[in-house]
Amino acid sequence: MFVSPAYAQDAGAAGGLISIIPFILIFVIMYFLLIRPQQKKMKEHQAMVSALRRGDQIVTQGGIVGKVVKVKEDGEIEVEIAEGVKVRVIKSTVATVLSKTEPATKD
């Protein structure tokens, strides 16, 4: 009618290990579905931002479309959004590069 204490203790040790396995599997699945792709996307964005140069057509996260006029060293770029209208933009707010300029060739 009653379970002996020794039998109950043995079942608890095996059950503890088995109850941790679903949490480990959930973490592994979350890593491959969420964390890893986000890290890859961040690396691609960093590479795109570091490759910005004068003459590139860009779109900022705010939706402003313009042409890069000057790339500054302090994390800013100067963007011409209309003829004679230039704004300073933080490099990391660039969402996409519409057209890249070709690097100058030395002839």
C-alpha beads as a LAMMPS data file, in Angstrom:
LAMMPS data file: protein, C-alpha beads

107 atoms
106 bonds

1 atom types
1 bond types

-500.0 500.0 xlo xhi
-500.0 500.0 ylo yhi
-500.0 500.0 zlo zhi

Masses

1 110.0

Atoms # bond

1 1 1 0.000 0.000 0.000
2 1 1 2.819 2.474 0.846
3 1 1 5.994 2.932 -1.177
4 1 1 9.193 2.256 0.712
5 1 1 11.446 5.335 1.224
6 1 1 14.421 3.703 -0.509
7 1 1 12.416 3.054 -3.672
8 1 1 11.108 6.625 -3.750
9 1 1 14.614 8.115 -3.434
10 1 1 15.941 6.042 -6.318
11 1 1 13.152 7.177 -8.647
12 1 1 13.799 10.837 -7.781
13 1 1 17.463 10.727 -8.859
14 1 1 16.675 9.296 -12.286
15 1 1 13.693 11.585 -12.743
16 1 1 15.776 14.700 -12.043
17 1 1 18.094 14.065 -14.973
18 1 1 15.237 13.259 -17.313
19 1 1 13.369 16.440 -16.329
20 1 1 16.365 18.611 -17.342
21 1 1 16.632 17.187 -20.872
22 1 1 13.592 19.101 -22.290
23 1 1 15.060 22.408 -21.074
24 1 1 18.369 21.619 -22.769
25 1 1 16.583 20.709 -26.010
26 1 1 14.540 23.926 -25.903
27 1 1 17.712 25.989 -25.472
28 1 1 19.430 24.209 -28.392
29 1 1 16.421 24.756 -30.641
30 1 1 16.171 28.434 -29.638
31 1 1 19.883 28.883 -30.349
32 1 1 19.635 27.528 -33.892
33 1 1 16.327 29.240 -34.713
34 1 1 16.781 32.664 -33.079
35 1 1 20.196 33.493 -31.671
36 1 1 22.473 32.218 -34.442
37 1 1 20.576 33.836 -37.373
38 1 1 20.429 37.141 -35.474
39 1 1 24.201 37.073 -34.913
40 1 1 24.753 36.348 -38.615
41 1 1 22.485 39.248 -39.597
42 1 1 24.366 41.585 -37.239
43 1 1 27.720 40.586 -38.770
44 1 1 26.393 41.224 -42.293
45 1 1 25.088 44.654 -41.232
46 1 1 28.455 45.536 -39.631
47 1 1 30.249 44.549 -42.852
48 1 1 27.831 46.640 -44.940
49 1 1 28.246 49.684 -42.691
50 1 1 32.032 49.426 -42.630
51 1 1 32.109 49.196 -46.438
52 1 1 30.199 52.475 -46.954
53 1 1 32.023 55.001 -49.100
54 1 1 31.419 58.232 -50.919
55 1 1 28.835 58.012 -53.707
56 1 1 26.805 55.083 -52.325
57 1 1 23.021 55.405 -52.506
58 1 1 21.576 54.421 -49.115
59 1 1 18.298 54.147 -47.209
60 1 1 18.308 54.893 -43.482
61 1 1 16.112 53.139 -40.939
62 1 1 13.980 56.288 -40.856
63 1 1 13.274 55.905 -44.581
64 1 1 15.500 58.724 -45.819
65 1 1 17.043 57.990 -49.221
66 1 1 20.243 59.782 -50.081
67 1 1 23.767 59.723 -51.410
68 1 1 26.809 59.474 -49.150
69 1 1 28.889 62.640 -49.521
70 1 1 31.429 62.155 -46.753
71 1 1 32.378 59.274 -44.455
72 1 1 33.651 60.513 -41.097
73 1 1 35.797 58.541 -38.667
74 1 1 33.580 59.103 -35.614
75 1 1 30.772 56.790 -36.773
76 1 1 28.922 59.388 -38.824
77 1 1 28.335 59.914 -42.503
78 1 1 27.142 62.967 -44.357
79 1 1 24.238 62.220 -46.697
80 1 1 22.860 64.449 -49.432
81 1 1 19.080 63.973 -49.522
82 1 1 18.352 66.719 -52.062
83 1 1 20.510 69.051 -54.108
84 1 1 22.370 71.209 -51.606
85 1 1 20.703 69.571 -48.566
86 1 1 23.088 67.507 -46.461
87 1 1 22.382 65.743 -43.168
88 1 1 24.630 63.955 -40.704
89 1 1 23.584 60.365 -40.049
90 1 1 24.956 57.745 -37.673
91 1 1 26.438 54.875 -39.700
92 1 1 24.586 52.155 -37.808
93 1 1 21.202 53.611 -38.839
94 1 1 21.808 52.731 -42.490
95 1 1 19.290 50.021 -43.390
96 1 1 20.288 49.165 -46.964
97 1 1 22.661 50.202 -49.697
98 1 1 20.763 50.700 -52.954
99 1 1 23.756 51.102 -55.272
100 1 1 27.441 50.813 -54.587
101 1 1 30.040 52.943 -56.282
102 1 1 32.940 51.195 -57.891
103 1 1 36.325 51.774 -56.292
104 1 1 38.580 54.133 -58.170
105 1 1 41.115 52.333 -60.355
106 1 1 44.633 53.602 -60.730
107 1 1 45.635 53.745 -64.383

Bonds

1 1 1 2
2 1 2 3
3 1 3 4
4 1 4 5
5 1 5 6
6 1 6 7
7 1 7 8
8 1 8 9
9 1 9 10
10 1 10 11
11 1 11 12
12 1 12 13
13 1 13 14
14 1 14 15
15 1 15 16
16 1 16 17
17 1 17 18
18 1 18 19
19 1 19 20
20 1 20 21
21 1 21 22
22 1 22 23
23 1 23 24
24 1 24 25
25 1 25 26
26 1 26 27
27 1 27 28
28 1 28 29
29 1 29 30
30 1 30 31
31 1 31 32
32 1 32 33
33 1 33 34
34 1 34 35
35 1 35 36
36 1 36 37
37 1 37 38
38 1 38 39
39 1 39 40
40 1 40 41
41 1 41 42
42 1 42 43
43 1 43 44
44 1 44 45
45 1 45 46
46 1 46 47
47 1 47 48
48 1 48 49
49 1 49 50
50 1 50 51
51 1 51 52
52 1 52 53
53 1 53 54
54 1 54 55
55 1 55 56
56 1 56 57
57 1 57 58
58 1 58 59
59 1 59 60
60 1 60 61
61 1 61 62
62 1 62 63
63 1 63 64
64 1 64 65
65 1 65 66
66 1 66 67
67 1 67 68
68 1 68 69
69 1 69 70
70 1 70 71
71 1 71 72
72 1 72 73
73 1 73 74
74 1 74 75
75 1 75 76
76 1 76 77
77 1 77 78
78 1 78 79
79 1 79 80
80 1 80 81
81 1 81 82
82 1 82 83
83 1 83 84
84 1 84 85
85 1 85 86
86 1 86 87
87 1 87 88
88 1 88 89
89 1 89 90
90 1 90 91
91 1 91 92
92 1 92 93
93 1 93 94
94 1 94 95
95 1 95 96
96 1 96 97
97 1 97 98
98 1 98 99
99 1 99 100
100 1 100 101
101 1 101 102
102 1 102 103
103 1 103 104
104 1 104 105
105 1 105 106
106 1 106 107
